Amino acid sequence: MTGRFYDEWQIGDRIDHPIRRTVTETDNLLFSAMTHNPQPLHIDAEAAKASEFGQILVNGTFTFALMVGLSVGETTLGTLVANLGYDQLVMPKPVFIGDTLRATTEVTALKNSRSRPDAGIVTFTHELLNQRDETVCRCLRSALLKRRP
C-alpha cells in the first residue's frame, strides 16, 4: 500500500507522480473500441489527416482515465473507500499518438465525513502534462479515504 490515509494529508501537499506514459496507437484504438466510440478523429487516420489537427487525436476519456490512473499509486492505493466525483474537467490541449504524459496532484480541500467517522474526503487537483510541459487535462477529484487505523 502506497496511498495515504485521510489524516496524513494536508492542504497544499503536492506530488509529481514518477510514472510517465507514452501514448501508443494501440492504447487509443483499444480504448475507443472498448468504449464504443466511433469518432473518426480517434480511429480513422485519413479522416484525422483531413481535420484541422492533421493527425489522430487521442480519445479524451482515455486521457482523463490515464491522468487519474497515474495518480493512484501515491494518493489512494489501499486507502480509498470510494471516489465521490470529478469536477471542473478541462482538456486545454490535444493529445497525439507518441505524446509522453506525466501527472501531478495537489490537495486542495479536506473535509471530515459526517456519515463515516472512520473516513474523510480529500479533494485532489490532478493535472496531466505532455513532454512540452503543456497541460492537456486537469480536474478535481473528491475521494473518500480511510483514516489511519
Solvent accessible surface area in square Angstrom, and as a share of the most:
residue,aa,sasa,rsa
1,M,137,0.61
2,T,88,0.51
3,G,7,0.06
4,R,78,0.28
5,F,19,0.08
6,Y,18,0.07
7,D,75,0.39
8,E,61,0.28
9,W,9,0.03
10,Q,128,0.57
11,I,116,0.59
12,G,41,0.39
13,D,34,0.18
14,R,139,0.51
15,I,21,0.11
16,D,93,0.48
17,H,8,0.04
18,P,99,0.63
19,I,110,0.56
20,R,163,0.59
21,R,85,0.31
22,T,65,0.38
23,V,1,0.01
24,T,62,0.36
25,E,106,0.48
26,T,83,0.48
27,D,24,0.12
28,N,2,0.01
29,L,89,0.44
30,L,101,0.50
31,F,37,0.15
32,S,1,0.00
33,A,63,0.49
34,M,135,0.60
35,T,69,0.40
36,H,161,0.72
37,N,46,0.24
38,P,103,0.65
39,Q,75,0.33
40,P,65,0.41
41,L,50,0.25
42,H,24,0.11
43,I,73,0.37
44,D,59,0.30
45,A,57,0.44
46,E,120,0.54
47,A,39,0.30
48,A,0,0.00
49,K,122,0.52
50,A,92,0.72
51,S,32,0.21
52,E,162,0.73
53,F,75,0.31
54,G,38,0.37
55,Q,85,0.38
56,I,23,0.12
57,L,22,0.11
58,V,8,0.05
59,N,1,0.01
60,G,22,0.21
61,T,79,0.46
62,F,21,0.09
63,T,4,0.02
64,F,42,0.17
65,A,47,0.36
66,L,23,0.12
67,M,0,0.00
68,V,17,0.10
69,G,46,0.45
70,L,17,0.08
71,S,0,0.00
72,V,45,0.26
73,G,23,0.22
74,E,52,0.23
75,T,0,0.00
76,T,3,0.02
77,L,86,0.43
78,G,44,0.42
79,T,0,0.00
80,L,62,0.31
81,V,54,0.31
82,A,39,0.30
83,N,59,0.30
84,L,93,0.46
85,G,25,0.24
86,Y,84,0.32
87,D,77,0.40
88,Q,135,0.60
89,L,80,0.40
90,V,64,0.37
91,M,80,0.35
92,P,73,0.46
93,K,94,0.40
94,P,50,0.31
95,V,8,0.04
96,F,33,0.14
97,I,61,0.31
98,G,43,0.41
99,D,7,0.04
100,T,30,0.17
101,L,1,0.00
102,R,70,0.26
103,A,1,0.01
104,T,2,0.01
105,T,2,0.01
106,E,66,0.30
107,V,1,0.00
108,T,58,0.34
109,A,41,0.32
110,L,56,0.28
111,K,104,0.44
112,N,92,0.47
113,S,16,0.10
114,R,218,0.80
115,S,99,0.64
116,R,108,0.40
117,P,117,0.73
118,D,93,0.48
119,A,1,0.01
120,G,0,0.00
121,I,39,0.20
122,V,0,0.00
123,T,21,0.12
124,F,0,0.00
125,T,29,0.17
126,H,0,0.00
127,E,39,0.18
128,L,0,0.00
129,L,19,0.10
130,N,2,0.01
131,Q,95,0.42
132,R,129,0.47
133,D,91,0.47
134,E,54,0.24
135,T,25,0.15
136,V,1,0.00
137,C,0,0.00
138,R,91,0.33
139,C,2,0.01
140,L,42,0.21
141,R,1,0.00
142,S,24,0.16
143,A,0,0.00
144,L,13,0.07
145,L,0,0.00
146,K,90,0.38
147,R,71,0.26
148,R,134,0.49
149,P,148,0.93
